[in-house]
């Protein structure tokens, strides 16, 4: 039986590229490195991705899709609203810390900033606001959080989380960042708790 493995090959290349970019960063990674790691020829990789920039952008999209999936699992968990929000924030920051190579490529101009902000990040931000609203609604229904504008609260929480991203991405060994994150979680929970 004939089987079209085009999708499988493209996904394999993306998966391997994620690993290679994460290990060596954008600048030190070549199409040849990815091809070799995937046991493919350079021309095979270029068949699916015209250059390293395009491949890196697809890797960034894939990484943010995976992040969204992990965050959805937290939101759908059987925890109470406070623990969902706490686990959401910790999971989000833990995964983003692993994605520091993407931020490094953007900061150093190797990835098109406009593409990242307008395409990948905007979509992720919208999805994230929706996930946070779901947690806030759940906590409000359970009597953990006070009634207020869930849209506004979700926007503020996402904005606060984005404010911590750069320190986490720039300094991945930042012990103070973990303390700041714990403090932020505490402040957020106190601010939305039912009184």
Legacy VTK file of the C-alpha trace (Angstrom):
# vtk DataFile Version 3.0
C-alpha trace
ASCII
DATASET POLYDATA
POINTS 195 float
0.000 0.000 0.000
1.399 3.413 -0.979
1.730 5.836 1.902
2.468 9.539 1.555
5.087 10.346 4.161
5.485 14.015 3.228
3.793 15.162 6.438
5.804 12.694 8.497
9.094 13.902 7.002
8.229 17.566 7.519
7.209 16.899 11.137
10.392 14.912 11.738
12.508 17.765 10.405
10.613 20.255 12.604
11.031 18.056 15.673
14.751 17.616 15.081
15.172 21.326 14.285
13.542 22.208 17.617
16.146 20.090 19.405
19.106 21.395 17.404
18.087 25.065 17.713
17.488 24.598 21.452
20.935 23.063 21.889
23.029 25.372 19.692
20.880 28.470 19.156
19.971 30.088 15.872
23.355 31.499 14.962
25.361 28.299 15.450
22.842 26.026 13.736
22.918 25.339 10.002
20.557 23.547 7.653
23.311 20.922 7.340
23.276 20.351 11.115
19.533 19.795 11.079
19.686 17.571 7.994
22.411 15.443 9.545
20.548 15.104 12.861
17.372 14.114 10.979
19.279 11.667 8.730
18.130 13.649 5.688
19.930 15.454 2.911
20.192 19.257 2.811
17.975 19.250 -0.254
15.306 17.296 1.650
15.222 19.926 4.369
15.159 22.720 1.764
12.287 21.001 -0.025
10.099 21.745 3.018
11.750 24.952 4.254
13.357 27.419 1.858
15.946 28.628 4.390
16.994 28.575 8.027
14.852 31.619 8.880
11.677 29.986 7.606
12.504 26.765 9.443
13.170 28.705 12.638
9.855 30.559 12.331
8.029 27.244 11.925
9.889 25.897 14.968
8.792 28.960 16.982
5.172 28.429 15.881
5.365 24.764 16.843
6.912 25.579 20.234
4.102 28.014 21.026
1.513 25.435 19.936
3.076 22.943 22.337
3.112 25.573 25.092
-0.584 26.243 24.499
-1.340 22.508 24.695
0.501 22.207 28.030
-1.377 25.207 29.407
-4.717 23.760 28.294
-3.936 20.616 30.292
-3.464 22.759 33.412
-6.710 24.638 32.772
-8.666 21.379 32.317
-7.188 19.803 35.452
-9.329 18.926 38.484
-7.608 21.479 40.722
-9.306 24.429 42.376
-9.061 27.852 40.751
-6.139 29.089 42.866
-4.048 25.994 42.180
-4.950 26.097 38.479
-3.757 29.686 38.236
-0.601 28.920 40.232
0.211 25.845 38.123
-0.609 27.744 34.948
1.894 30.493 35.764
4.616 28.080 36.866
4.122 25.826 33.817
4.107 28.801 31.466
7.310 30.280 32.828
9.081 26.907 33.036
8.375 26.214 29.374
9.193 29.754 28.252
12.516 29.502 30.056
13.317 26.507 27.842
12.421 28.602 24.796
14.993 31.290 25.551
16.741 30.466 22.256
13.729 31.908 20.404
13.919 35.178 22.336
17.672 35.284 21.787
17.168 34.980 18.010
14.580 37.774 18.047
16.684 40.050 20.251
19.735 39.609 18.032
17.760 40.205 14.834
17.987 36.668 13.442
14.224 36.214 13.425
11.836 38.723 11.925
10.491 40.581 14.955
7.399 41.839 13.152
6.478 38.318 12.051
6.918 37.000 15.580
4.909 39.777 17.226
2.172 40.025 14.612
1.676 36.347 13.820
2.887 34.050 16.564
2.713 36.213 19.662
-0.617 37.917 18.928
-2.305 34.563 18.412
-0.748 33.145 21.569
-1.744 36.210 23.614
-5.377 35.911 22.484
-5.410 32.196 23.322
-3.774 32.853 26.669
-6.308 35.497 27.667
-9.037 32.993 26.884
-7.378 30.307 29.039
-6.899 32.697 31.973
-10.551 33.815 31.691
-11.561 30.161 31.945
-9.568 29.765 35.179
-10.979 33.007 36.619
-14.545 31.978 35.747
-14.002 28.576 37.334
-12.620 30.155 40.508
-15.470 32.668 40.635
-18.111 29.941 40.283
-16.405 27.977 43.085
-16.386 31.042 45.338
-12.589 31.395 45.400
-12.404 34.615 43.388
-14.542 37.711 43.712
-16.872 38.728 40.917
-15.371 41.252 38.532
-14.569 41.804 34.877
-12.915 38.515 33.832
-11.746 40.011 30.529
-9.907 42.794 32.318
-8.423 40.474 34.950
-7.192 38.048 32.266
-5.634 40.897 30.304
-3.845 42.239 33.407
-2.535 38.789 34.378
-1.239 38.078 30.863
0.391 41.528 30.765
2.070 40.919 34.130
3.340 37.523 32.964
4.728 39.060 29.783
6.585 41.568 31.941
8.501 38.736 33.614
9.380 36.994 30.365
12.395 39.045 29.390
14.195 38.698 32.744
13.544 34.953 32.601
14.677 34.654 28.988
17.746 36.847 29.284
18.943 35.312 32.536
17.855 31.668 32.595
19.710 31.054 35.891
17.961 33.903 37.650
17.198 32.777 41.216
15.698 36.165 41.905
13.278 35.574 39.014
11.823 32.548 40.828
11.346 34.641 43.961
9.713 37.392 41.878
7.458 34.805 40.229
6.364 33.409 43.612
5.698 36.925 44.847
3.725 37.784 41.704
1.572 34.658 42.107
0.883 35.611 45.725
-0.053 39.184 44.772
-2.276 38.039 41.901
-4.134 35.533 44.053
-4.649 38.031 46.866
-5.934 40.592 44.379
-8.639 38.350 42.938
-9.569 36.313 46.042
-13.093 36.563 47.264
-13.200 38.657 50.420
LINES 1 196
195 0 1 2 3 4 5 6 7 8 9 10 11 12 13 14 15 16 17 18 19 20 21 22 23 24 25 26 27 28 29 30 31 32 33 34 35 36 37 38 39 40 41 42 43 44 45 46 47 48 49 50 51 52 53 54 55 56 57 58 59 60 61 62 63 64 65 66 67 68 69 70 71 72 73 74 75 76 77 78 79 80 81 82 83 84 85 86 87 88 89 90 91 92 93 94 95 96 97 98 99 100 101 102 103 104 105 106 107 108 109 110 111 112 113 114 115 116 117 118 119 120 121 122 123 124 125 126 127 128 129 130 131 132 133 134 135 136 137 138 139 140 141 142 143 144 145 146 147 148 149 150 151 152 153 154 155 156 157 158 159 160 161 162 163 164 165 166 167 168 169 170 171 172 173 174 175 176 177 178 179 180 181 182 183 184 185 186 187 188 189 190 191 192 193 194
